[in-house]
Each structure stands twice: as structure tokens, then as C-alpha cells.
Amino acid sequence: MATLLNWVKNKAKCDDISAFHAVLEATGPYHEIAAEALFDAGCKVSVVNPAYTNASTTLSTRSFAQGLGVKTKTDHTDADSLARYALLVQPPAWQPPPPQYRQLQILQARKQALETDLQRERNRLEKQQATRGEPLVVESIQRMIQHLENERQVLEQALETHVQAHPDLSHDRGLLQSIQGVGPVVSTLLLPILQPGRFKDAPQAAAYLGLVPVEHQSGTSIKGRPRLSKAGNATVRAKLYMAAIVAARYNPDVKALYERLLAKGKSKMSALGACMRKLVHLCFGVLKHQTSYLPKSA
């Protein structure tokens, strides 16, 4: 990091790099150290997703490069495209999440990885049992499933301990769970996503989660059915889908929306997509105003 900061200072021709704008593509955990080091040094930092338009409707870096006619992908061309992107698009500034939210994200990521591995082992066990597989293989899979379940329980307890240890997290989770359809799993999952100051409004949060409809229409002959953009984390959307099914039955506002869309001829999947978006709006609202959920349709 010292080499990077020295390079920035040399380019800025002074130790004050507050006017320097660094744009980094989100690359899992690999961009975070550089982004935090530049931020701590006083540099303006933007972290952009290369694959899709972000929550503030800023053009994605991949689309921007395609618009420039860039067909090759090398470190040099990527850097050149990002520099042009920073100059012309001026993406919003990024700030590192507070430590308690960062730790929560790390624990959740590990829990999701364990659940993915657990499902894979269960699928393997089902296949072995369906084909009368080798007993030793079945026993091996069963031991692995038990081990993964134990590890998942450890992570679940660690998540609960972490939330309880931070009054702000515990309070906000309680606000989220005041919404019918939002249970412990979804509320804990949304806490770091909807952390204070991350989004300026609910539509931005919904766009970040890939819950905005995307239309496909050209002239009078081409008119495809609107579909969710499905940008962002698919695991979170899957959890929100299950929450929307529950909310469509028991949450007055979501139920009214669901029934109204069905009455207009919308498909059940399209209506549930709107319910998912409605849930995110409600979650954003209770956190923004720091008040428990009060149904309007009750």
C-alpha cells in the first residue's frame, strides 16, 4: 500500500491527495484494502461494479468500455477505460462501512458459503441413495453433512452474538422484524445492505438488489414482458422471494399490492417481484425513520 500511496502522491505532485479521484472496480474482497488505504489517506474513492448499472443509475464500467469500442481486455486497456470513466461519469464517492457492519458481512458470507456446501452434499447423498451407492461413500457424505451443520450452527450463534453486542444493530433488526414477512434471517441479512447512509432512497436500494423491472420494447412489433434486472446478490433475492410469499398473505400493504396486481392481469411471478420490491421499500423506511412498521392498509 505504501508503494500505491507514493505513486498517487507523485502523480498529484504533493502530499495532499484530497483532489485525487481513484476509481476501483469491485472485485470481491481484493479491492477493499486499496480502497480503504486511499480513503484513509484523504483521497476521493469510488468503487463501481463492472457488470451492471449501480443503484444510483450510474453507467457500469463494462457498458462504458463497450461504448468506447474497447474490444480487448488487458490491464492497460482496463486502466485507460477506468480513467476515462472517472473523468466523464464522475461516480459517487465511497466510504468504508462501519466495523460492526463489516464484521456482520464477513460472518454472513461464511454462513452462506456453508449453506451452499451443505446443499451440495445433500444433493450428493440423495443421488447415492437413489442409485444404491457405495455404503462407504454414503457414510462419508453423511459425516460431511453433520460437520457442515455443526459449523453452520456455530456461525449462526456468532451472528446472533455479534448483533446482540451492538445496540444499533439489535435495534434496527427489531425495526425490520416489525414488518410482517421479515423474519430473523431476512432482517439480519438486510442489516449491512441497508446500513445508514448507503442509499439516498428506497428505489436505489431496490435497484442495488436487482428488484427493478427491465422492459424490452422496440416499436410496435417487439414488446417483451418486463423482468427483474437481477443485478446484485442472488442469495439475498432468494431470501426476499420467500419473505414476499409470506408477506403477500399476512402483510396488509403487501397483500393489497399483490391482489391489486393480480386483478390487473399480472402474473403471479410478476406480482411477487413487486412484493419483493415493496418489502425493501418498507425495510428502508423503518430504518430511515427509526420507527416500527405501521400498515397503511390495515
BADO-537024 format. One line per field, with one value per residue (C-alpha): residue number from 0; x, y, z. Coordinates in steps of 0.02 Angstrom, whole numbers, padded with zeros to 5 digits. Example, Ala and Ser with C-alpha at 12.3 -4.5 7.8 and 13.67 -1.06 7.14 Angstrom:
! residues 2
i [0,1]
X [00615,00684]
Y [-00225,-00053]
Z [00390,00357]
***
This chain:
! residues 298
i [0,1,2,3,4,5,6,7,8,9,10,11,12,13,14,15,16,17,18,19,20,21,22,23,24,25,26,27,28,29,30,31,32,33,34,35,36,37,38,39,40,41,42,43,44,45,46,47,48,49,50,51,52,53,54,55,56,57,58,59,60,61,62,63,64,65,66,67,68,69,70,71,72,73,74,75,76,77,78,79,80,81,82,83,84,85,86,87,88,89,90,91,92,93,94,95,96,97,98,99,100,101,102,103,104,105,106,107,108,109,110,111,112,113,114,115,116,117,118,119,120,121,122,123,124,125,126,127,128,129,130,131,132,133,134,135,136,137,138,139,140,141,142,143,144,145,146,147,148,149,150,151,152,153,154,155,156,157,158,159,160,161,162,163,164,165,166,167,168,169,170,171,172,173,174,175,176,177,178,179,180,181,182,183,184,185,186,187,188,189,190,191,192,193,194,195,196,197,198,199,200,201,202,203,204,205,206,207,208,209,210,211,212,213,214,215,216,217,218,219,220,221,222,223,224,225,226,227,228,229,230,231,232,233,234,235,236,237,238,239,240,241,242,243,244,245,246,247,248,249,250,251,252,253,254,255,256,257,258,259,260,261,262,263,264,265,266,267,268,269,270,271,272,273,274,275,276,277,278,279,280,281,282,283,284,285,286,287,288,289,290,291,292,293,294,295,296,297]
X [00000,00147,00200,00025,00011,00184,00131,-00026,00072,00195,00053,-00028,00146,00111,00067,-00111,-00207,-00382,-00413,-00361,-00508,-00474,-00600,-00589,-00692,-00772,-00676,-00741,-00627,-00475,-00512,-00553,-00377,-00329,-00493,-00476,-00293,-00333,-00485,-00384,-00251,-00384,-00414,-00588,-00629,-00766,-00799,-00901,-00971,-00904,-01054,-01211,-01282,-01275,-01409,-01384,-01410,-01226,-01169,-01073,-00889,-00915,-01052,-00944,-00795,-00908,-00972,-00792,-00769,-00643,-00638,-00479,-00457,-00286,-00225,-00179,-00347,-00442,-00345,-00371,-00559,-00574,-00482,-00600,-00748,-00692,-00673,-00837,-00957,-00894,-00960,-01014,-00889,-00871,-00849,-00795,-00935,-00928,-00833,-00989,-01070,-00910,-00895,-01077,-01048,-00899,-00998,-01145,-01034,-00959,-01131,-01194,-01041,-01075,-01257,-01205,-01085,-01217,-01343,-01215,-01180,-01366,-01387,-01243,-01322,-01489,-01404,-01311,-01468,-01568,-01439,-01397,-01223,-01069,-01100,-00931,-00971,-01141,-01062,-00930,-01063,-01166,-01015,-00981,-01162,-01155,-00993,-01063,-01222,-01117,-01014,-01172,-01239,-01076,-01092,-01275,-01229,-01085,-01203,-01328,-01192,-01124,-01294,-01334,-01164,-01205,-01361,-01382,-01386,-01503,-01621,-01625,-01657,-01805,-01874,-01856,-01943,-02092,-02136,-02244,-02147,-01975,-01905,-01738,-01646,-01701,-01683,-01505,-01463,-01527,-01440,-01272,-01355,-01469,-01340,-01362,-01306,-01278,-01430,-01517,-01689,-01782,-01780,-01590,-01589,-01711,-01605,-01449,-01536,-01592,-01777,-01817,-01913,-01820,-01926,-01886,-01981,-01945,-02076,-02243,-02183,-02064,-02135,-02062,-02126,-02040,-01921,-01820,-01645,-01574,-01417,-01327,-01334,-01442,-01444,-01523,-01655,-01695,-01724,-01829,-01933,-01982,-02016,-02128,-02231,-02265,-02295,-02419,-02528,-02501,-02437,-02585,-02491,-02401,-02559,-02658,-02523,-02517,-02706,-02716,-02585,-02668,-02833,-02748,-02696,-02516,-02437,-02403,-02216,-02228,-02337,-02216,-02073,-02168,-02197,-02011,-01980,-02116,-02035,-01868,-01956,-02039,-01874,-01786,-01925,-01923,-01734,-01732,-01866,-01817,-01997,-02085,-02192,-02373,-02478,-02570,-02694,-02743]
Y [00000,00116,00098,00140,00294,00356,00336,00437,00574,00581,00598,00733,00815,00846,00755,00823,00700,00758,00814,00644,00535,00348,00233,00047,-00097,-00206,-00370,-00465,-00433,-00389,-00206,-00167,-00147,-00025,00070,00089,00142,00277,00334,00347,00449,00578,00526,00526,00345,00269,00083,00033,-00133,-00183,-00287,-00187,-00014,00026,00090,00272,00228,00263,00175,00014,00012,-00135,-00043,00113,00019,-00061,00112,00168,00022,-00066,-00249,-00309,-00335,-00303,-00211,-00062,-00050,-00077,00063,00179,00143,00172,00338,00397,00332,00432,00590,00581,00490,00556,00409,00445,00440,00281,00264,00108,00027,00044,-00101,-00184,-00193,-00254,-00394,-00439,-00453,-00569,-00684,-00688,-00728,-00875,-00938,-00927,-01024,-01161,-01171,-01189,-01330,-01411,-01413,-01489,-01630,-01662,-01672,-01798,-01901,-01903,-01962,-02100,-02160,-02158,-02267,-02379,-02307,-02373,-02378,-02302,-02154,-02131,-02132,-02007,-01889,-01907,-01863,-01711,-01655,-01670,-01572,-01433,-01423,-01405,-01267,-01178,-01180,-01103,-00964,-00934,-00914,-00798,-00691,-00680,-00637,-00502,-00420,-00425,-00347,-00192,-00097,-00009,-00174,-00254,-00104,-00096,-00282,-00261,-00125,-00237,-00381,-00269,-00292,-00446,-00561,-00507,-00635,-00658,-00723,-00586,-00447,-00498,-00516,-00340,-00251,-00224,-00193,-00055,00020,00207,00323,00190,00233,00400,00322,00157,00143,00146,00002,-00097,-00066,-00124,-00287,-00314,-00289,-00155,-00207,-00200,-00178,-00242,-00144,-00080,-00001,-00091,-00266,-00303,-00295,-00418,-00446,-00338,-00439,-00403,-00342,-00475,-00373,-00399,-00542,-00688,-00764,-00608,-00607,-00789,-00749,-00597,-00705,-00821,-00671,-00596,-00756,-00742,-00554,-00575,-00672,-00586,-00408,-00292,-00173,-00310,-00415,-00268,-00237,-00422,-00436,-00273,-00329,-00499,-00411,-00311,-00472,-00478,-00649,-00716,-00706,-00525,-00483,-00569,-00469,-00310,-00377,-00406,-00227,-00166,-00259,-00175,-00005,-00043,-00101,00055,00163,00092,00108,00284,00349,00236,00188,00020,-00031,00032,-00041,00085,-00043,-00110]
Z [00000,00033,-00150,-00208,-00097,-00152,-00334,-00303,-00215,-00359,-00484,-00377,-00357,-00172,-00010,-00014,-00122,-00074,-00254,-00322,-00377,-00376,-00461,-00424,-00490,-00357,-00359,-00209,-00060,-00164,-00193,-00011,00058,-00080,-00064,00125,00113,-00016,00084,00246,00153,00106,-00074,-00151,-00188,-00295,-00300,-00453,-00510,-00680,-00730,-00703,-00677,-00492,-00376,-00423,-00609,-00647,-00806,-00775,-00821,-00938,-01034,-01037,-01111,-01242,-01287,-01316,-01435,-01324,-01376,-01291,-01105,-01032,-00878,-00986,-01076,-00912,-00828,-00976,-00979,-00791,-00805,-00942,-00841,-00688,-00791,-00886,-00769,-00601,-00498,-00318,-00176,-00075,00112,00206,00308,00498,00580,00653,00481,00400,00529,00502,00315,00342,00457,00337,00188,00281,00333,00153,00093,00220,00167,-00015,00029,00137,-00005,-00123,-00001,00022,-00166,-00174,-00035,-00125,-00284,-00192,-00104,-00266,-00354,-00205,-00197,-00108,00082,00119,00007,00089,00261,00206,00140,00299,00406,00299,00313,00502,00508,00398,00501,00659,00579,00521,00699,00760,00630,00673,00856,00810,00707,00848,00975,00860,00834,01019,01060,00956,01014,00846,00752,00878,00874,00684,00670,00786,00673,00521,00608,00647,00462,00432,00318,00378,00500,00588,00434,00313,00441,00485,00301,00261,00405,00317,00149,00214,00331,00365,00226,00095,-00013,-00028,-00057,-00065,-00257,-00251,-00126,-00233,-00388,-00297,-00253,-00433,-00399,-00528,-00685,-00850,-01007,-01181,-01313,-01488,-01599,-01607,-01652,-01506,-01333,-01209,-01034,-00903,-00795,-00638,-00677,-00558,-00527,-00364,-00239,-00295,-00120,-00046,-00183,-00148,00036,-00009,-00127,00015,00127,-00008,-00017,00170,00162,00018,00140,00307,00275,00239,00124,00026,00016,-00053,-00184,-00232,-00252,-00349,-00474,-00498,-00529,-00667,-00753,-00696,-00675,-00501,-00527,-00584,-00434,-00315,-00390,-00349,-00173,-00151,-00204,-00086,00059,00026,00022,00189,00264,00204,00276,00452,00461,00390,00508,00653,00686,00689,00542,00541,00399,00292,00228,00399]
***
